[in-house]
Amino acid sequence: MVDPTSDLNEDISADEAPACESCGETILDSTEHRVITWIEDGSVEAAHFCDEDCRMAWEGES
């Protein structure tokens, strides 16, 4: 898994890039990329999204 705090717009191959939690698309060089993080059972969890619409759909806001 790619470190969510790293610069994902540079030198990331498709094999290392995160997938959108909502639609499953690989996220590469996107200015619309969104990440949310939370603590669960003492560890940091992260979810990546293509854009705000996918994030909202995942959270049930749309």
HTML snippet that shows the backbone in 3Dmol.js (N, CA, C, O; Angstrom):
<script src="https://3Dmol.org/build/3Dmol-min.js"></script>
<div id="view" style="width:600px;height:400px;position:relative"></div>
<script>
const pdb = `
ATOM      1  N   MET A   1       0.845  -1.182   0.000  1.00  0.00           N
ATOM      2  CA  MET A   1       0.000   0.000   0.000  1.00  0.00           C
ATOM      3  C   MET A   1       0.885   1.239   0.000  1.00  0.00           C
ATOM      4  O   MET A   1       1.927   1.267   0.656  1.00  0.00           O
ATOM      5  N   VAL A   2       0.480   2.231  -0.716  1.00  0.00           N
ATOM      6  CA  VAL A   2       1.193   3.500  -0.788  1.00  0.00           C
ATOM      7  C   VAL A   2       0.899   4.305   0.476  1.00  0.00           C
ATOM      8  O   VAL A   2      -0.241   4.361   0.937  1.00  0.00           O
ATOM      9  N   ASP A   3       1.934   4.924   1.026  1.00  0.00           N
ATOM     10  CA  ASP A   3       1.780   5.795   2.180  1.00  0.00           C
ATOM     11  C   ASP A   3       0.843   6.944   1.811  1.00  0.00           C
ATOM     12  O   ASP A   3       1.154   7.690   0.882  1.00  0.00           O
ATOM     13  N   PRO A   4      -0.293   7.124   2.497  1.00  0.00           N
ATOM     14  CA  PRO A   4      -1.240   8.178   2.126  1.00  0.00           C
ATOM     15  C   PRO A   4      -0.694   9.587   2.297  1.00  0.00           C
ATOM     16  O   PRO A   4      -1.288  10.542   1.795  1.00  0.00           O
ATOM     17  N   THR A   5       0.426   9.734   2.996  1.00  0.00           N
ATOM     18  CA  THR A   5       1.008  11.067   3.168  1.00  0.00           C
ATOM     19  C   THR A   5       2.059  11.372   2.116  1.00  0.00           C
ATOM     20  O   THR A   5       2.601  12.477   2.090  1.00  0.00           O
ATOM     21  N   SER A   6       2.361  10.406   1.243  1.00  0.00           N
ATOM     22  CA  SER A   6       3.372  10.632   0.223  1.00  0.00           C
ATOM     23  C   SER A   6       2.812  11.454  -0.933  1.00  0.00           C
ATOM     24  O   SER A   6       1.601  11.648  -1.043  1.00  0.00           O
ATOM     25  N   ASP A   7       3.708  11.933  -1.789  1.00  0.00           N
ATOM     26  CA  ASP A   7       3.310  12.697  -2.963  1.00  0.00           C
ATOM     27  C   ASP A   7       2.893  11.721  -4.053  1.00  0.00           C
ATOM     28  O   ASP A   7       3.746  11.160  -4.741  1.00  0.00           O
ATOM     29  N   LEU A   8       1.596  11.513  -4.217  1.00  0.00           N
ATOM     30  CA  LEU A   8       1.094  10.509  -5.152  1.00  0.00           C
ATOM     31  C   LEU A   8       1.077  10.973  -6.598  1.00  0.00           C
ATOM     32  O   LEU A   8       0.722  10.199  -7.487  1.00  0.00           O
ATOM     33  N   ASN A   9       1.448  12.199  -6.848  1.00  0.00           N
ATOM     34  CA  ASN A   9       1.431  12.690  -8.222  1.00  0.00           C
ATOM     35  C   ASN A   9       2.748  12.475  -8.944  1.00  0.00           C
ATOM     36  O   ASN A   9       2.847  12.812 -10.124  1.00  0.00           O
ATOM     37  N   GLU A  10       3.756  11.933  -8.291  1.00  0.00           N
ATOM     38  CA  GLU A  10       5.061  11.770  -8.914  1.00  0.00           C
ATOM     39  C   GLU A  10       5.598  10.360  -8.728  1.00  0.00           C
ATOM     40  O   GLU A  10       5.548   9.804  -7.631  1.00  0.00           O
ATOM     41  N   ASP A  11       6.111   9.790  -9.812  1.00  0.00           N
ATOM     42  CA  ASP A  11       6.837   8.523  -9.782  1.00  0.00           C
ATOM     43  C   ASP A  11       6.067   7.363  -9.164  1.00  0.00           C
ATOM     44  O   ASP A  11       6.663   6.525  -8.487  1.00  0.00           O
ATOM     45  N   ILE A  12       4.778   7.296  -9.379  1.00  0.00           N
ATOM     46  CA  ILE A  12       3.970   6.182  -8.901  1.00  0.00           C
ATOM     47  C   ILE A  12       3.506   5.386 -10.109  1.00  0.00           C
ATOM     48  O   ILE A  12       2.880   5.931 -11.017  1.00  0.00           O
ATOM     49  N   SER A  13       3.815   4.093 -10.118  1.00  0.00           N
ATOM     50  CA  SER A  13       3.367   3.247 -11.227  1.00  0.00           C
ATOM     51  C   SER A  13       1.938   2.792 -10.960  1.00  0.00           C
ATOM     52  O   SER A  13       1.448   2.890  -9.834  1.00  0.00           O
ATOM     53  N   ALA A  14       1.283   2.303 -11.982  1.00  0.00           N
ATOM     54  CA  ALA A  14      -0.091   1.815 -11.847  1.00  0.00           C
ATOM     55  C   ALA A  14      -0.161   0.663 -10.847  1.00  0.00           C
ATOM     56  O   ALA A  14      -1.177   0.485 -10.175  1.00  0.00           O
ATOM     57  N   ASP A  15       0.914  -0.121 -10.745  1.00  0.00           N
ATOM     58  CA  ASP A  15       0.943  -1.241  -9.798  1.00  0.00           C
ATOM     59  C   ASP A  15       0.977  -0.766  -8.349  1.00  0.00           C
ATOM     60  O   ASP A  15       0.498  -1.468  -7.458  1.00  0.00           O
ATOM     61  N   GLU A  16       1.537   0.414  -8.103  1.00  0.00           N
ATOM     62  CA  GLU A  16       1.661   0.943  -6.753  1.00  0.00           C
ATOM     63  C   GLU A  16       0.566   1.942  -6.400  1.00  0.00           C
ATOM     64  O   GLU A  16       0.375   2.261  -5.226  1.00  0.00           O
ATOM     65  N   ALA A  17      -0.142   2.432  -7.389  1.00  0.00           N
ATOM     66  CA  ALA A  17      -1.153   3.459  -7.166  1.00  0.00           C
ATOM     67  C   ALA A  17      -2.361   2.893  -6.418  1.00  0.00           C
ATOM     68  O   ALA A  17      -2.710   1.724  -6.587  1.00  0.00           O
ATOM     69  N   PRO A  18      -2.988   3.719  -5.600  1.00  0.00           N
ATOM     70  CA  PRO A  18      -4.181   3.266  -4.887  1.00  0.00           C
ATOM     71  C   PRO A  18      -5.374   3.139  -5.835  1.00  0.00           C
ATOM     72  O   PRO A  18      -5.417   3.764  -6.895  1.00  0.00           O
ATOM     73  N   ALA A  19      -6.324   2.328  -5.431  1.00  0.00           N
ATOM     74  CA  ALA A  19      -7.580   2.186  -6.176  1.00  0.00           C
ATOM     75  C   ALA A  19      -8.670   2.942  -5.424  1.00  0.00           C
ATOM     76  O   ALA A  19      -8.662   3.005  -4.194  1.00  0.00           O
ATOM     77  N   CYS A  20      -9.589   3.503  -6.164  1.00  0.00           N
ATOM     78  CA  CYS A  20     -10.721   4.210  -5.568  1.00  0.00           C
ATOM     79  C   CYS A  20     -11.580   3.217  -4.786  1.00  0.00           C
ATOM     80  O   CYS A  20     -11.953   2.167  -5.311  1.00  0.00           O
ATOM     81  N   GLU A  21     -11.891   3.546  -3.541  1.00  0.00           N
ATOM     82  CA  GLU A  21     -12.716   2.674  -2.695  1.00  0.00           C
ATOM     83  C   GLU A  21     -14.155   2.583  -3.201  1.00  0.00           C
ATOM     84  O   GLU A  21     -14.871   1.636  -2.876  1.00  0.00           O
ATOM     85  N   SER A  22     -14.572   3.555  -3.986  1.00  0.00           N
ATOM     86  CA  SER A  22     -15.948   3.588  -4.466  1.00  0.00           C
ATOM     87  C   SER A  22     -16.119   2.876  -5.806  1.00  0.00           C
ATOM     88  O   SER A  22     -16.979   2.005  -5.938  1.00  0.00           O
ATOM     89  N   CYS A  23     -15.303   3.240  -6.806  1.00  0.00           N
ATOM     90  CA  CYS A  23     -15.496   2.677  -8.153  1.00  0.00           C
ATOM     91  C   CYS A  23     -14.416   1.691  -8.562  1.00  0.00           C
ATOM     92  O   CYS A  23     -14.584   0.978  -9.552  1.00  0.00           O
ATOM     93  N   GLY A  24     -13.300   1.629  -7.822  1.00  0.00           N
ATOM     94  CA  GLY A  24     -12.247   0.671  -8.118  1.00  0.00           C
ATOM     95  C   GLY A  24     -11.216   1.112  -9.138  1.00  0.00           C
ATOM     96  O   GLY A  24     -10.273   0.370  -9.412  1.00  0.00           O
ATOM     97  N   GLU A  25     -11.368   2.303  -9.712  1.00  0.00           N
ATOM     98  CA  GLU A  25     -10.412   2.800 -10.702  1.00  0.00           C
ATOM     99  C   GLU A  25      -9.068   3.102 -10.051  1.00  0.00           C
ATOM    100  O   GLU A  25      -9.014   3.559  -8.910  1.00  0.00           O
ATOM    101  N   THR A  26      -7.986   2.846 -10.778  1.00  0.00           N
ATOM    102  CA  THR A  26      -6.653   3.200 -10.318  1.00  0.00           C
ATOM    103  C   THR A  26      -6.501   4.718 -10.360  1.00  0.00           C
ATOM    104  O   THR A  26      -6.891   5.358 -11.336  1.00  0.00           O
ATOM    105  N   ILE A  27      -5.936   5.290  -9.304  1.00  0.00           N
ATOM    106  CA  ILE A  27      -5.797   6.744  -9.208  1.00  0.00           C
ATOM    107  C   ILE A  27      -4.357   7.121  -9.506  1.00  0.00           C
ATOM    108  O   ILE A  27      -3.454   6.845  -8.717  1.00  0.00           O
ATOM    109  N   LEU A  28      -4.153   7.760 -10.662  1.00  0.00           N
ATOM    110  CA  LEU A  28      -2.830   8.212 -11.086  1.00  0.00           C
ATOM    111  C   LEU A  28      -2.886   9.677 -11.479  1.00  0.00           C
ATOM    112  O   LEU A  28      -3.759  10.077 -12.250  1.00  0.00           O
ATOM    113  N   ASP A  29      -1.979  10.474 -10.969  1.00  0.00           N
ATOM    114  CA  ASP A  29      -1.822  11.875 -11.379  1.00  0.00           C
ATOM    115  C   ASP A  29      -3.139  12.645 -11.450  1.00  0.00           C
ATOM    116  O   ASP A  29      -3.406  13.334 -12.435  1.00  0.00           O
ATOM    117  N   SER A  30      -3.945  12.532 -10.427  1.00  0.00           N
ATOM    118  CA  SER A  30      -5.237  13.204 -10.425  1.00  0.00           C
ATOM    119  C   SER A  30      -5.268  14.332  -9.410  1.00  0.00           C
ATOM    120  O   SER A  30      -4.965  14.125  -8.235  1.00  0.00           O
ATOM    121  N   THR A  31      -5.632  15.518  -9.858  1.00  0.00           N
ATOM    122  CA  THR A  31      -5.779  16.631  -8.932  1.00  0.00           C
ATOM    123  C   THR A  31      -7.077  16.528  -8.136  1.00  0.00           C
ATOM    124  O   THR A  31      -7.266  17.252  -7.159  1.00  0.00           O
ATOM    125  N   GLU A  32      -7.964  15.638  -8.547  1.00  0.00           N
ATOM    126  CA  GLU A  32      -9.242  15.439  -7.861  1.00  0.00           C
ATOM    127  C   GLU A  32      -9.168  14.352  -6.781  1.00  0.00           C
ATOM    128  O   GLU A  32     -10.145  14.128  -6.067  1.00  0.00           O
ATOM    129  N   HIS A  33      -8.035  13.686  -6.657  1.00  0.00           N
ATOM    130  CA  HIS A  33      -7.823  12.593  -5.706  1.00  0.00           C
ATOM    131  C   HIS A  33      -8.145  13.056  -4.282  1.00  0.00           C
ATOM    132  O   HIS A  33      -7.695  14.117  -3.849  1.00  0.00           O
ATOM    133  N   ARG A  34      -8.926  12.252  -3.566  1.00  0.00           N
ATOM    134  CA  ARG A  34      -9.277  12.543  -2.173  1.00  0.00           C
ATOM    135  C   ARG A  34      -8.860  11.352  -1.314  1.00  0.00           C
ATOM    136  O   ARG A  34      -8.933  10.205  -1.756  1.00  0.00           O
ATOM    137  N   VAL A  35      -8.425  11.628  -0.087  1.00  0.00           N
ATOM    138  CA  VAL A  35      -8.050  10.593   0.876  1.00  0.00           C
ATOM    139  C   VAL A  35      -8.675  10.949   2.214  1.00  0.00           C
ATOM    140  O   VAL A  35      -8.607  12.096   2.655  1.00  0.00           O
ATOM    141  N   ILE A  36      -9.283   9.963   2.856  1.00  0.00           N
ATOM    142  CA  ILE A  36      -9.730  10.154   4.229  1.00  0.00           C
ATOM    143  C   ILE A  36      -8.978   9.148   5.091  1.00  0.00           C
ATOM    144  O   ILE A  36      -8.663   8.048   4.636  1.00  0.00           O
ATOM    145  N   THR A  37      -8.693   9.521   6.324  1.00  0.00           N
ATOM    146  CA  THR A  37      -7.991   8.639   7.255  1.00  0.00           C
ATOM    147  C   THR A  37      -8.762   8.581   8.561  1.00  0.00           C
ATOM    148  O   THR A  37      -9.504   9.500   8.906  1.00  0.00           O
ATOM    149  N   TRP A  38      -8.573   7.480   9.284  1.00  0.00           N
ATOM    150  CA  TRP A  38      -9.186   7.318  10.591  1.00  0.00           C
ATOM    151  C   TRP A  38      -8.377   6.293  11.384  1.00  0.00           C
ATOM    152  O   TRP A  38      -7.567   5.556  10.822  1.00  0.00           O
ATOM    153  N   ILE A  39      -8.603   6.256  12.681  1.00  0.00           N
ATOM    154  CA  ILE A  39      -7.949   5.291  13.562  1.00  0.00           C
ATOM    155  C   ILE A  39      -8.942   4.170  13.858  1.00  0.00           C
ATOM    156  O   ILE A  39     -10.079   4.422  14.256  1.00  0.00           O
ATOM    157  N   GLU A  40      -8.499   2.938  13.659  1.00  0.00           N
ATOM    158  CA  GLU A  40      -9.337   1.781  13.944  1.00  0.00           C
ATOM    159  C   GLU A  40      -8.489   0.717  14.626  1.00  0.00           C
ATOM    160  O   GLU A  40      -7.485   0.268  14.073  1.00  0.00           O
ATOM    161  N   ASP A  41      -8.889   0.317  15.817  1.00  0.00           N
ATOM    162  CA  ASP A  41      -8.161  -0.687  16.593  1.00  0.00           C
ATOM    163  C   ASP A  41      -6.677  -0.338  16.749  1.00  0.00           C
ATOM    164  O   ASP A  41      -5.814  -1.213  16.676  1.00  0.00           O
ATOM    165  N   GLY A  42      -6.395   0.941  16.962  1.00  0.00           N
ATOM    166  CA  GLY A  42      -5.044   1.384  17.217  1.00  0.00           C
ATOM    167  C   GLY A  42      -4.154   1.562  15.999  1.00  0.00           C
ATOM    168  O   GLY A  42      -2.967   1.853  16.149  1.00  0.00           O
ATOM    169  N   SER A  43      -4.693   1.395  14.797  1.00  0.00           N
ATOM    170  CA  SER A  43      -3.881   1.608  13.596  1.00  0.00           C
ATOM    171  C   SER A  43      -4.563   2.613  12.671  1.00  0.00           C
ATOM    172  O   SER A  43      -5.781   2.789  12.700  1.00  0.00           O
ATOM    173  N   VAL A  44      -3.748   3.261  11.856  1.00  0.00           N
ATOM    174  CA  VAL A  44      -4.270   4.252  10.918  1.00  0.00           C
ATOM    175  C   VAL A  44      -4.796   3.536   9.672  1.00  0.00           C
ATOM    176  O   VAL A  44      -4.094   2.719   9.076  1.00  0.00           O
ATOM    177  N   GLU A  45      -6.012   3.841   9.290  1.00  0.00           N
ATOM    178  CA  GLU A  45      -6.637   3.314   8.076  1.00  0.00           C
ATOM    179  C   GLU A  45      -6.821   4.477   7.104  1.00  0.00           C
ATOM    180  O   GLU A  45      -6.966   5.624   7.526  1.00  0.00           O
ATOM    181  N   ALA A  46      -6.816   4.184   5.819  1.00  0.00           N
ATOM    182  CA  ALA A  46      -7.001   5.223   4.806  1.00  0.00           C
ATOM    183  C   ALA A  46      -7.848   4.690   3.665  1.00  0.00           C
ATOM    184  O   ALA A  46      -7.795   3.504   3.337  1.00  0.00           O
ATOM    185  N   ALA A  47      -8.623   5.570   3.067  1.00  0.00           N
ATOM    186  CA  ALA A  47      -9.426   5.230   1.892  1.00  0.00           C
ATOM    187  C   ALA A  47      -9.173   6.303   0.837  1.00  0.00           C
ATOM    188  O   ALA A  47      -9.224   7.497   1.130  1.00  0.00           O
ATOM    189  N   HIS A  48      -8.901   5.868  -0.385  1.00  0.00           N
ATOM    190  CA  HIS A  48      -8.614   6.769  -1.506  1.00  0.00           C
ATOM    191  C   HIS A  48      -9.825   6.820  -2.428  1.00  0.00           C
ATOM    192  O   HIS A  48     -10.544   5.833  -2.588  1.00  0.00           O
ATOM    193  N   PHE A  49     -10.038   7.991  -3.033  1.00  0.00           N
ATOM    194  CA  PHE A  49     -11.175   8.194  -3.923  1.00  0.00           C
ATOM    195  C   PHE A  49     -10.749   8.995  -5.150  1.00  0.00           C
ATOM    196  O   PHE A  49      -9.881   9.863  -5.061  1.00  0.00           O
ATOM    197  N   CYS A  50     -11.361   8.701  -6.291  1.00  0.00           N
ATOM    198  CA  CYS A  50     -11.087   9.415  -7.553  1.00  0.00           C
ATOM    199  C   CYS A  50     -11.368  10.899  -7.419  1.00  0.00           C
ATOM    200  O   CYS A  50     -10.601  11.737  -7.896  1.00  0.00           O
ATOM    201  N   ASP A  51     -12.477  11.214  -6.764  1.00  0.00           N
ATOM    202  CA  ASP A  51     -12.919  12.592  -6.657  1.00  0.00           C
ATOM    203  C   ASP A  51     -13.921  12.714  -5.519  1.00  0.00           C
ATOM    204  O   ASP A  51     -14.217  11.735  -4.835  1.00  0.00           O
ATOM    205  N   GLU A  52     -14.430  13.891  -5.326  1.00  0.00           N
ATOM    206  CA  GLU A  52     -15.369  14.154  -4.240  1.00  0.00           C
ATOM    207  C   GLU A  52     -16.673  13.366  -4.413  1.00  0.00           C
ATOM    208  O   GLU A  52     -17.267  12.946  -3.420  1.00  0.00           O
ATOM    209  N   ASP A  53     -17.123  13.162  -5.642  1.00  0.00           N
ATOM    210  CA  ASP A  53     -18.353  12.394  -5.876  1.00  0.00           C
ATOM    211  C   ASP A  53     -18.208  10.952  -5.395  1.00  0.00           C
ATOM    212  O   ASP A  53     -19.119  10.415  -4.765  1.00  0.00           O
ATOM    213  N   CYS A  54     -17.066  10.321  -5.690  1.00  0.00           N
ATOM    214  CA  CYS A  54     -16.835   8.946  -5.230  1.00  0.00           C
ATOM    215  C   CYS A  54     -16.742   8.891  -3.706  1.00  0.00           C
ATOM    216  O   CYS A  54     -17.250   7.960  -3.081  1.00  0.00           O
ATOM    217  N   ARG A  55     -16.086   9.901  -3.106  1.00  0.00           N
ATOM    218  CA  ARG A  55     -15.995   9.930  -1.645  1.00  0.00           C
ATOM    219  C   ARG A  55     -17.378  10.041  -1.019  1.00  0.00           C
ATOM    220  O   ARG A  55     -17.691   9.341  -0.056  1.00  0.00           O
ATOM    221  N   MET A  56     -18.202  10.923  -1.573  1.00  0.00           N
ATOM    222  CA  MET A  56     -19.546  11.105  -1.048  1.00  0.00           C
ATOM    223  C   MET A  56     -20.389   9.841  -1.224  1.00  0.00           C
ATOM    224  O   MET A  56     -21.163   9.487  -0.334  1.00  0.00           O
ATOM    225  N   ALA A  57     -20.248   9.156  -2.368  1.00  0.00           N
ATOM    226  CA  ALA A  57     -20.987   7.921  -2.598  1.00  0.00           C
ATOM    227  C   ALA A  57     -20.586   6.843  -1.592  1.00  0.00           C
ATOM    228  O   ALA A  57     -21.445   6.115  -1.093  1.00  0.00           O
ATOM    229  N   TRP A  58     -19.295   6.736  -1.289  1.00  0.00           N
ATOM    230  CA  TRP A  58     -18.794   5.749  -0.340  1.00  0.00           C
ATOM    231  C   TRP A  58     -19.337   6.006   1.061  1.00  0.00           C
ATOM    232  O   TRP A  58     -19.637   5.069   1.801  1.00  0.00           O
ATOM    233  N   GLU A  59     -19.461   7.290   1.422  1.00  0.00           N
ATOM    234  CA  GLU A  59     -19.969   7.661   2.738  1.00  0.00           C
ATOM    235  C   GLU A  59     -21.492   7.719   2.772  1.00  0.00           C
ATOM    236  O   GLU A  59     -22.076   7.986   3.822  1.00  0.00           O
ATOM    237  N   GLY A  60     -22.144   7.471   1.629  1.00  0.00           N
ATOM    238  CA  GLY A  60     -23.594   7.478   1.578  1.00  0.00           C
ATOM    239  C   GLY A  60     -24.205   8.866   1.575  1.00  0.00           C
ATOM    240  O   GLY A  60     -25.355   9.044   1.977  1.00  0.00           O
ATOM    241  N   GLU A  61     -23.437   9.852   1.123  1.00  0.00           N
ATOM    242  CA  GLU A  61     -23.915  11.235   1.119  1.00  0.00           C
ATOM    243  C   GLU A  61     -24.602  11.643  -0.177  1.00  0.00           C
ATOM    244  O   GLU A  61     -25.169  12.733  -0.256  1.00  0.00           O
ATOM    245  N   SER A  62     -24.562  10.787  -1.192  1.00  0.00           N
ATOM    246  CA  SER A  62     -25.181  11.211  -2.458  1.00  0.00           C
ATOM    247  C   SER A  62     -26.450  10.450  -2.739  1.00  0.00           C
ATOM    248  O   SER A  62     -27.096  10.681  -3.761  1.00  0.00           O
TER     249      SER A  62
END
`;
const viewer = $3Dmol.createViewer("view");
viewer.addModel(pdb, "pdb");
viewer.setStyle({}, {cartoon: {color: "spectrum"}});
viewer.zoomTo();
viewer.render();
</script>
